[in-house]
Amino acid sequence: MYKSFLLTGLFISTMATAQDKMTPELLWQLGRVSGEALSADGKTVIYGVSQVNLADNKSEKNLYSIPLTGGAPQQLTQTPGGEGDVAILPGNKIGFSLKGQWYEMNADGSNAVQKTNVEGGMQNIRISPDGKHILFSNEVKIKKVSGEDFYPDLSKSNVQIYTTLNYRHWDTWEDGKFSHVFYATYDNGVIGTPIDILAEEPYDCPQMPSGGAEDMIWAPDGKSIIYVCKKKYGTAYAISTNTDIYEYDLNSKTTRNLSEGMMGYDVAPSFSNDGKYLVWLSMAHDGYEADKNDIIILNRTTGQKQNLTKSWDGTASSVRFSKDGKKLYFLAVIKGTEQLLEINLQKDLAQNTEKHIRQITNGDFDINDMVDQTGNTMVVSRTDMNHAAELFTVDLNKGTLTPITNVNKATYDKIGMCKIEKRWIKTTDGKEMLTWVILPPNFDPAKKYPTLLYCQGGPQSALSQFYSYRWNFQLMASQGYIVVAPNRRGMPGHGVQWNAEISKDWGGQPIRDYLSAIDEISKESYVDKSRLGAVGASYGGYSVYMLAGVHENRFKTFIAHDGLFDLKSWYGTTEELWFANWDIGAYWDPANANIYKNFNPSEYANKWHTPILIIQGGIDFRVPIEQGLQAFQLAQLKNIKSKLLYFPEENHWVLKPQNAIVWQREFFSWLKETL
């Protein structure tokens, strides 16, 4: 696997030679950088770069290393497949998983050896700190679902039988299998008999659909396993977000619940290096997926737990201890950007926690991952609306950032950058709302530009300096559109109340926030008010459907992807009902009658008259297929110019590269045709 480094992005730079703007094809040829680990001496960072091959319709990830102080990167792997679960091992070795097996190689990428040969492979592999055990996850058949499960003599039957929820999740029908945590003895690749610490229980760890190796970690002494699990099944699972943090003791083979009585999501456990303390993120309310994420610290000796951010008006997204255990570093959205913060654990936290929280970084960018710390330096991943993720070092005293990787520099050097403006707009209820305005490259204020209102999904997800490979503001602006992206009600980063105010008010103040933003920006002389469009996905798609009925001729065109068109049919077909219950409520409950009347896009069908492109994933079970079909059918029967873009094999996202290119070509073709 060893290979001397060739400039990542050489092919990309060739493709970009004649480019002066971002295009869909160029966007999908960017290298996707992920921080993996720091070397034992803290001088080198191991990182991954994924490259998409459009012809093969797949991506390929390889590992690289680069000194923190700068220098030439070195490619470490080149075997087909995606290396993951990277770990720094004793003896200047690097461990990683590939195609379900564990590998080890020298720090320079040489002498890569497959150490395991487990039938069926393993997922989320971790070697214990003492090197004596291996931890991994695999699926286990627990429940009967198929016809053959119930009637072995009918092996050719094709039927699924359910007696409870959740019968499907995200993009997959329940088949009776559950992801379980296993560990076994490990001796230089030799694995003992695996032990399933969830036994025969119908529970998942990692959590579905988006949990990973962070849901199952070793204690620093290697004597116990910490894991995240929602120990509920059936309908109880579908209506609850109550995950807990569990500790499994290898010697006694017993499990204890470390977050007993904490009723919301408890996730992202992380140890201090000495193993005396454990931290995790915790939400207070069962059923509320977008609740404030507090930081909980547990003294493992005394059993005492403390909420370190209880009085802080923000929500954390990840947390880890400093190397010396005296501080916690965490990420949080702050006014439309995601930043790195710290908590000084040496202070008297019981008195006033927020006084001991310090924001380390500040600027119009997102810190979206903490890779690791060495001395006074933290290695992070950073994005902004003009740049995909690259690795940087952060001076933890000064907050200054220094780039480490420049995987996509050759491409970005050859295209025009977009100007990003931060505007504060008065809402209809007198609040100040941050709105990002993205201007085309070589913007000329003397000209008039078509303008897009971007409606964010979530609904409680941040609209920060992220870099998307689908809803990419740089790409949109580079085609000659101004993009208006408001931090409307419901988004984190503006206080807990602002974040919470969208629940059960989907079609109320948040929609008025959108109209306030587009009306204010439309006052600019360079905005062509006769050429306004609104676009969005998920709750953003819902917002587009709502705007189609209430916009009063502001917009000339709409694009809605996987949006909620009819709340009643959506409630009856979506899967994780805790979300629907908290944000909308059951349609048969009289208390929710006004929601289903006033905030339901289908109730405004008689007012639809504007051209609309409707995009729908065939295996999106969060916003199922009938939502897009109903909207398209309405538009067609009312003789509204409309198009349905249907992806049979895509879920709530568009993940396959060629499908994504079709998505973007249709997106811009529609705008060109209708705007």
C-alpha positions in Angstrom: 0.0 0.0 0.0 3.0 2.3 0.4 3.2 4.9 -2.4 5.0 8.2 -2.7 2.7 11.1 -2.7 1.3 12.5 -6.0 -0.4 15.9 -5.8 -4.0 15.2 -4.8 -6.2 17.0 -7.1 -3.8 16.8 -10.2 -6.7 15.5 -12.2 -9.0 18.1 -10.8 -6.7 20.9 -11.7 -6.5 19.7 -15.2 -10.3 19.7 -15.4 -10.4 23.2 -13.9 -7.9 24.8 -16.3 -10.5 26.5 -18.4 -12.9 27.0 -15.6 -13.8 30.4 -14.1 -16.7 29.3 -12.0 -17.9 26.3 -10.0 -19.9 23.7 -11.9 -21.7 20.5 -10.7 -19.1 18.3 -12.3 -16.2 20.2 -10.7 -17.9 20.2 -7.3 -18.1 16.4 -7.4 -14.5 16.1 -8.4 -13.3 17.8 -5.2 -11.3 15.8 -2.7 -13.3 15.2 0.5 -11.0 15.6 3.4 -11.5 13.9 6.8 -9.2 14.1 9.8 -8.4 10.7 11.3 -5.7 10.8 14.0 -2.5 12.4 15.3 0.7 10.4 15.4 1.9 9.4 18.9 4.5 12.2 19.0 1.9 14.7 17.9 3.9 15.9 14.9 1.9 14.3 12.0 -1.8 14.1 11.2 -3.3 11.2 9.4 -6.2 12.1 7.2 -8.4 10.6 4.5 -9.3 12.0 1.1 -12.3 10.6 -0.8 -12.4 11.1 -4.5 -15.6 10.5 -6.5 -15.3 8.6 -9.8 -18.3 9.7 -11.8 -17.9 7.0 -14.5 -17.9 4.2 -11.9 -20.6 6.0 -9.8 -18.7 5.5 -6.6 -16.1 7.1 -4.3 -12.6 5.9 -3.2 -11.0 6.9 0.1 -7.3 6.7 0.8 -5.2 7.7 3.8 -2.4 10.4 3.8 -0.1 11.9 6.4 1.3 15.4 6.6 3.4 17.2 9.2 1.5 19.7 11.4 4.1 22.3 10.6 3.7 21.9 6.9 5.5 20.0 4.2 4.6 17.5 1.5 1.8 15.1 2.2 2.5 11.4 1.8 0.0 8.8 0.5 -0.2 5.9 2.8 -2.9 3.6 1.2 -4.1 2.9 -2.3 -6.0 -0.4 -2.0 -9.6 -0.1 -3.4 -12.1 0.6 -0.7 -12.5 3.1 2.1 -10.2 2.9 5.1 -11.7 3.8 8.4 -11.5 3.4 12.2 -7.9 4.7 12.1 -6.0 4.2 15.3 -2.4 4.9 16.3 -0.9 1.7 17.8 2.3 1.0 19.8 5.5 0.5 17.9 4.9 3.4 15.4 2.1 1.4 13.8 -1.3 2.6 12.3 -4.4 0.4 12.5 -7.4 0.8 10.3 -10.4 -1.1 9.0 -11.0 -2.0 5.3 -13.8 -4.1 3.9 -14.8 -5.3 7.3 -11.3 -6.5 8.4 -8.6 -5.0 10.6 -5.3 -4.0 9.1 -2.0 -2.7 10.5 0.8 -0.9 8.7 4.0 1.1 9.4 3.6 4.9 9.9 4.9 5.5 6.4 2.3 3.2 4.8 4.6 0.3 4.2 4.1 -3.3 5.2 0.3 -3.2 5.4 -1.0 -6.5 6.7 -4.5 -7.8 7.0 -4.7 -9.0 10.6 -8.2 -10.5 10.8 -10.3 -12.8 8.6 -13.7 -12.7 10.3 -16.5 -14.3 8.2 -19.0 -11.6 7.2 -16.6 -8.8 8.4 -16.9 -6.3 11.2 -18.1 -2.7 11.5 -16.8 0.1 13.8 -13.7 -1.7 14.9 -11.7 -0.6 17.9 -8.7 -2.2 19.5 -8.6 -1.9 23.3 -6.0 0.5 24.8 -4.0 -2.4 26.2 -4.2 -4.2 22.9 -5.8 -7.4 24.4 -9.3 -7.1 23.1 -11.2 -6.0 19.9 -14.5 -4.2 19.9 -16.8 -4.1 16.9 -20.5 -4.2 15.8 -22.4 -6.6 13.6 -26.1 -7.3 12.8 -27.9 -10.1 14.6 -31.2 -11.6 13.7 -33.5 -11.3 16.7 -37.1 -11.0 15.4 -39.2 -12.9 12.9 -40.4 -10.7 10.0 -40.4 -12.5 6.7 -42.8 -15.2 5.6 -40.0 -17.7 5.7 -39.3 -16.7 9.3 -42.8 -17.8 10.3 -43.3 -20.6 7.8 -40.0 -22.3 6.9 -41.7 -24.5 4.4 -42.6 -21.4 2.3 -39.1 -20.3 1.4 -40.2 -18.6 -1.8 -42.8 -16.4 -0.2 -42.2 -12.7 -0.3 -44.0 -11.1 2.6 -43.2 -9.1 5.7 -45.4 -9.4 8.8 -45.4 -6.7 11.5 -47.3 -6.4 14.8 -45.7 -3.2 16.1 -43.9 -0.1 15.0 -41.1 0.7 13.9 -41.6 -1.4 10.8 -39.2 0.8 8.7 -36.6 3.3 9.4 -35.1 6.1 7.3 -34.6 4.1 4.1 -34.8 0.4 5.2 -37.6 -1.9 6.1 -37.2 -3.7 9.4 -36.0 -7.2 8.7 -35.6 -8.4 12.3 -31.9 -7.7 12.5 -30.3 -5.4 15.0 -26.8 -3.9 15.2 -25.1 -5.3 18.3 -21.8 -4.6 20.1 -19.3 -7.5 20.3 -15.9 -7.8 21.9 -13.4 -10.6 21.9 -9.8 -11.3 23.0 -7.3 -10.2 20.4 -3.7 -11.4 19.9 -2.0 -10.0 16.9 -4.9 -10.8 14.6 -6.1 -13.9 16.4 -9.7 -13.3 17.7 -11.3 -15.3 20.4 -15.0 -16.1 20.7 -17.0 -12.9 20.4 -19.3 -11.9 23.2 -22.5 -10.0 22.3 -23.0 -7.5 25.2 -26.6 -6.8 24.1 -27.4 -10.6 24.2 -30.7 -11.4 22.4 -32.3 -8.0 22.9 -34.0 -6.1 20.0 -31.9 -3.0 20.5 -29.4 -1.2 18.2 -25.9 0.1 18.9 -24.7 2.1 17.1 -28.0 4.0 16.9 -30.0 4.0 13.7 -29.7 5.6 11.2 -26.6 7.7 11.7 -24.7 6.3 14.7 -21.1 5.1 14.3 -18.0 4.1 16.2 -18.5 7.1 18.5 -21.4 5.2 20.0 -19.1 2.5 21.5 -15.7 3.2 23.1 -13.2 1.6 25.4 -12.4 2.9 28.9 -8.8 4.0 29.0 -7.8 0.9 31.1 -9.5 -1.4 28.7 -11.6 -3.0 31.4 -15.0 -1.7 30.3 -16.9 -0.6 27.3 -19.1 2.5 27.1 -21.9 2.4 24.6 -25.0 4.4 23.6 -28.3 2.6 23.2 -32.1 3.3 23.2 -33.3 0.2 25.0 -36.8 0.3 23.7 -38.6 -1.8 21.1 -41.6 -1.4 18.8 -44.0 1.5 19.2 -42.1 2.6 22.4 -39.0 3.0 20.2 -40.8 5.0 17.6 -42.1 7.6 20.0 -39.0 8.1 22.2 -35.5 9.7 21.9 -34.4 8.3 25.3 -31.0 6.9 24.6 -28.7 6.2 27.6 -25.0 5.8 28.3 -24.2 2.2 29.5 -21.0 0.8 30.9 -20.3 -2.9 30.4 -17.7 -4.5 32.7 -15.5 -7.2 31.1 -14.7 -8.9 34.3 -18.2 -9.2 35.9 -20.0 -9.1 32.5 -22.5 -6.7 34.0 -24.0 -3.5 32.6 -25.0 -0.3 34.4 -26.9 2.7 33.1 -24.8 5.8 33.7 -27.5 8.2 32.6 -30.4 6.6 34.5 -33.3 9.1 34.8 -32.0 11.4 32.0 -34.9 11.3 29.6 -33.7 12.6 26.2 -30.8 11.8 23.9 -27.6 10.9 25.8 -24.8 10.5 23.2 -21.1 11.1 22.3 -19.3 9.7 25.4 -15.7 10.7 25.9 -13.2 9.9 28.6 -10.5 11.9 30.3 -7.1 10.3 29.7 -6.8 9.0 33.3 -10.3 7.4 33.0 -11.6 9.2 36.2 -14.2 11.3 34.3 -16.6 10.7 31.5 -18.5 13.4 29.6 -21.3 13.2 27.1 -24.0 15.3 25.4 -27.5 15.2 26.9 -30.9 16.5 26.0 -33.5 16.9 28.8 -36.8 16.0 27.1 -37.9 12.6 25.7 -39.2 13.0 22.1 -37.5 16.3 21.3 -34.6 15.6 18.9 -33.6 19.3 18.6 -33.5 20.0 22.4 -30.6 21.9 23.9 -27.5 19.6 24.0 -25.9 20.1 27.5 -22.5 18.8 28.5 -22.7 16.3 31.4 -19.6 15.2 33.4 -19.5 12.1 35.5 -17.0 11.5 38.3 -16.6 7.7 38.0 -15.2 7.4 41.5 -18.1 9.2 43.3 -20.8 8.7 40.8 -21.6 12.4 40.9 -22.9 14.0 37.7 -22.9 17.7 36.8 -24.5 19.7 34.0 -21.7 22.0 32.9 -23.8 24.1 30.5 -27.1 24.3 32.3 -27.1 28.1 32.5 -25.4 28.6 29.1 -27.8 29.8 26.4 -26.5 27.6 23.6 -26.3 24.0 22.5 -23.1 21.8 22.1 -22.5 19.5 19.1 -19.4 17.6 20.3 -17.1 17.5 23.3 -13.7 16.1 24.4 -11.2 16.5 27.3 -7.9 18.3 27.0 -4.9 16.0 27.2 -4.2 17.1 30.8 -7.9 16.8 31.8 -8.1 20.4 33.0 -10.4 21.6 30.3 -13.1 20.5 27.9 -13.2 21.5 24.3 -16.5 21.5 22.5 -18.1 22.8 19.3 -21.2 25.0 19.1 -23.1 27.1 16.6 -22.7 30.7 17.4 -24.7 33.2 15.3 -24.6 31.3 12.0 -21.1 29.8 12.4 -19.8 26.7 14.3 -16.9 27.5 16.6 -14.5 25.9 19.0 -15.0 26.7 22.7 -13.6 25.5 26.0 -14.7 25.0 29.6 -12.1 25.5 32.4 -12.7 22.6 34.8 -10.3 24.2 37.4 -12.9 26.9 38.2 -15.7 26.6 40.6 -18.3 25.5 38.1 -21.1 25.2 40.6 -21.3 29.0 40.9 -21.7 30.2 37.4 -20.7 27.9 34.6 -21.1 30.3 31.6 -18.3 32.5 33.1 -15.9 29.6 32.5 -16.9 29.1 28.9 -14.5 30.7 26.5 -15.0 30.9 22.7 -11.6 30.1 21.2 -12.2 30.7 17.5 -14.2 33.4 15.8 -14.9 34.1 12.1 -17.1 33.4 9.2 -16.2 29.7 9.0 -17.3 26.5 10.6 -15.1 24.3 12.8 -16.9 21.0 12.1 -14.6 18.4 13.7 -12.0 18.2 16.4 -9.4 15.6 15.2 -7.0 15.7 18.2 -4.9 17.9 20.5 -1.1 18.2 20.9 0.2 20.7 23.4 -1.4 24.1 22.8 -2.6 23.0 19.3 -5.9 21.5 18.2 -6.2 19.9 14.8 -9.6 20.7 13.3 -11.6 20.4 10.1 -12.8 23.8 8.7 -15.2 24.8 6.0 -16.8 28.0 4.7 -19.3 28.7 1.9 -16.4 28.9 -0.6 -14.3 26.0 0.5 -14.8 22.3 1.2 -13.3 20.8 4.4 -9.6 21.1 5.0 -7.5 20.5 8.1 -6.2 23.4 10.2 -4.3 23.8 13.5 -5.8 26.1 16.1 -3.7 27.9 18.6 -5.7 27.2 21.8 -4.6 30.4 23.5 -5.0 32.9 20.6 -7.7 31.1 18.5 -5.6 31.6 15.3 -5.9 29.1 12.5 -3.2 27.8 10.2 -3.9 25.5 7.3 -2.4 22.1 7.2 -3.9 20.5 4.1 -4.7 22.2 0.7 -6.2 19.3 -1.2 -8.4 21.4 -3.4 -6.2 24.5 -3.7 -5.4 24.0 -7.3 -9.1 23.9 -8.1 -10.1 26.9 -6.0 -7.2 29.0 -7.4 -8.8 28.7 -10.9 -12.4 29.7 -10.1 -14.0 32.9 -8.9 -14.9 33.1 -5.3 -18.3 34.3 -4.0 -18.6 37.3 -1.7 -20.4 36.3 1.5 -22.3 39.0 3.4 -23.8 38.8 6.9 -27.0 40.8 7.2 -29.2 41.4 10.2 -32.9 41.8 9.3 -35.8 42.9 11.4 -38.6 40.2 11.6 -42.3 40.9 11.8 -42.2 40.4 15.6 -39.3 42.9 16.0 -36.4 40.4 16.4 -33.0 40.6 14.6 -32.4 37.7 12.2 -29.1 36.9 10.7 -29.3 36.3 7.0 -26.4 35.1 4.8 -26.3 36.7 1.3 -24.1 35.0 -1.2 -23.2 37.0 -4.2 -21.9 35.7 -7.6 -18.2 35.8 -8.5 -17.3 39.2 -10.0 -20.4 40.6 -8.6 -21.4 44.0 -10.2 -23.8 46.0 -8.1 -24.8 48.0 -11.2 -26.4 44.9 -12.6 -29.6 43.1 -11.7 -29.5 39.5 -10.6 -32.1 36.7 -10.2 -32.3 35.8 -6.6 -33.0 32.6 -4.7 -34.5 32.3 -1.2 -32.9 29.2 0.3 -35.1 27.4 2.9 -33.1 25.3 5.3 -34.3 21.8 6.4 -34.2 20.3 9.9 -36.3 22.2 10.8 -33.9 22.8 13.8 -30.6 22.4 11.9 -28.0 25.2 11.7 -27.6 27.4 8.6 -23.9 28.1 9.1 -20.7 28.2 7.0 -21.2 24.6 5.8 -20.1 23.3 2.5 -22.7 21.0 0.9 -22.2 18.8 -2.2 -25.9 19.3 -3.1 -27.2 22.5 -1.6 -24.0 24.3 -2.4 -24.3 28.1 -2.2 -21.0 28.6 -4.1 -22.4 26.6 -7.0 -25.7 28.4 -7.0 -24.1 31.8 -6.9 -21.5 30.9 -9.5 -24.4 30.3 -12.0 -25.3 33.9 -11.6 -27.8 33.8 -8.8 -27.8 35.8 -5.5 -28.7 33.4 -2.7 -30.5 34.6 0.4 -30.2 32.2 3.3 -32.0 33.3 6.5 -31.3 31.9 10.0 -35.1 31.8 10.6 -36.8 30.7 13.7 -35.9 27.2 14.7 -32.1 27.3 14.1 -29.5 26.8 16.8 -26.9 29.5 17.5 -29.2 32.3 18.6 -30.3 31.1 22.0 -32.4 28.2 23.2 -35.7 30.0 22.8 -35.1 31.0 19.2 -34.3 27.3 18.4 -37.4 26.1 20.2 -39.9 28.5 18.7 -40.5 26.6 15.5 -42.1 23.6 17.1 -45.9 23.5 16.4 -45.5 26.8 14.5 -44.0 25.5 11.3 -46.2 27.6 9.0 -46.3 30.7 11.3 -43.4 32.9 12.3 -40.7 30.9 10.4 -42.5 31.5 7.1 -42.9 35.2 8.0 -39.2 35.2 8.7 -38.5 33.9 5.2 -40.7 36.6 3.7 -39.0 39.3 5.8 -35.6 38.2 4.5 -36.5 38.1 0.8 -38.5 41.4 1.1 -35.6 43.2 2.7 -32.9 42.0 0.4 -35.2 42.7 -2.6 -34.9 46.4 -1.7 -31.3 46.3 -3.1 -31.0 47.8 -6.5 -29.1 44.7 -7.8 -31.9 42.3 -7.0 -34.3 41.7 -9.9 -37.6 41.6 -8.1 -39.3 40.1 -11.1 -37.0 37.1 -11.0 -37.2 35.6 -7.4 -37.3 31.9 -6.7 -37.5 29.8 -3.5 -35.8 26.5 -3.0 -35.3 23.9 -0.2 -35.4 20.3 1.0 -37.2 18.5 3.9 -38.6 21.3 6.1 -37.2 23.6 3.4 -39.3 21.7 0.9 -42.3 22.1 3.2 -41.5 25.8 3.4 -41.5 26.0 -0.4 -44.9 24.2 -0.5 -46.2 26.7 2.1 -44.8 29.7 0.3 -46.5 28.5 -2.9 -49.8 29.1 -1.2 -49.1 32.4 0.6 -46.3 34.2 -1.3 -48.7 36.7 -3.0 -46.8 36.7 -6.3 -43.4 37.4 -4.9 -41.8 34.3 -6.5 -41.6 33.3 -10.1 -40.5 29.7 -9.5 -40.1 27.0 -6.8 -38.0 23.9 -6.2 -39.0 21.5 -3.4 -37.0 18.4 -2.5 -38.6 15.8 -0.2 -40.9 18.4 1.3 -44.0 17.7 3.4 -47.0 18.6 1.4 -49.9 17.1 3.5 -49.3 16.9 7.2 -52.0 14.3 7.9 -50.8 11.8 5.4 -47.2 12.5 6.4 -48.0 11.8 10.0 -49.6 8.5 9.0 -46.6 7.3 7.0 -43.4 8.7 8.6 -41.3 6.5 10.8 -39.7 8.1 13.9 -42.9 9.5 15.4 -41.2 11.3 18.3 -40.4 13.9 15.7 -43.9 14.2 14.4 -45.4 14.2 17.9 -43.2 17.0 19.2 -43.2 19.3 16.2 -46.7 18.7 14.8 -48.8 16.5 17.1 -51.3 13.7 16.2 -53.9 14.8 13.7 -56.8 13.2 15.7 -56.0 15.4 18.7 -58.3 18.4 18.7 -55.5 20.5 20.3 -53.7 20.2 17.0 -56.6 21.1 14.7 -55.2 24.6 13.9 -51.8 23.2 12.9 -53.4 20.8 10.4 -55.6 23.6 9.1 -53.3 26.7 9.1 -49.9 25.2 8.7 -50.7 22.4 6.1 -49.5 23.2 2.6 -52.3 21.1 1.0 -54.9 23.4 2.6 -53.6 26.2 0.3 -53.9 24.2 -2.9 -56.4 26.6 -4.4 -53.8 29.4 -4.3 -51.1 27.5 -6.2 -50.3 29.0 -9.5 -46.4 29.3 -9.7 -44.1 26.9 -11.7 -42.6 24.2 -9.5 -40.0 21.5 -9.7 -40.7 18.6 -7.3 -38.0 16.2 -6.3 -38.7 13.0 -4.4 -36.6 10.0 -3.2 -38.2 6.6 -3.5 -36.9 5.2 -0.3 -37.3 8.3 1.8 -39.3 7.0 4.8 -38.9 10.2 6.8 -40.8 12.1 4.1 -42.4 9.3 2.1 -43.1 9.2 -1.6 -46.8 10.3 -1.4 -45.7 13.8 -0.3 -44.0 14.6 -3.6 -46.5 12.7 -5.7 -49.5 14.6 -4.2 -47.8 18.0 -4.8 -46.9 17.1 -8.4 -50.4 15.8 -9.1 -51.9 19.0 -7.7 -49.7 21.1 -10.0 -50.5 19.0 -13.0 -54.2 19.0 -12.5 -54.2 22.8 -12.1 -52.2 23.2 -15.3 -49.2 24.7 -13.4 -45.9 24.3 -15.2 -44.3 21.5 -13.2 -41.8 18.7 -13.3 -41.3 15.6 -11.1 -37.7 14.4 -10.6 -38.0 11.0 -9.0 -35.0 9.0 -7.6 -36.2 5.4 -6.9 -33.1 4.4 -5.0 -32.4 7.6 -3.1 -33.5 8.3 0.5 -33.8 11.8 2.1 -30.6 12.7 0.4 -29.1 12.1 -3.1 -26.0 10.0 -2.4 -25.1 8.4 -5.7 -22.7 10.6 -7.7 -24.4 10.4 -11.1 -27.8 10.9 -9.5 -26.4 14.0 -7.8 -25.2 15.4 -11.2 -28.6 14.8 -12.7 -30.1 16.6 -9.7 -27.9 19.6 -10.2 -28.3 19.7 -13.9 -32.1 19.6 -13.5 -32.0 22.2 -10.7 -30.2 24.8 -12.9 -32.0 23.8 -16.0 -35.3 24.5 -14.2 -34.1 27.8 -12.9 -32.9 28.8 -16.4 -36.2 27.9 -17.9 -38.5 29.5 -15.3 -36.5 32.3 -13.8 
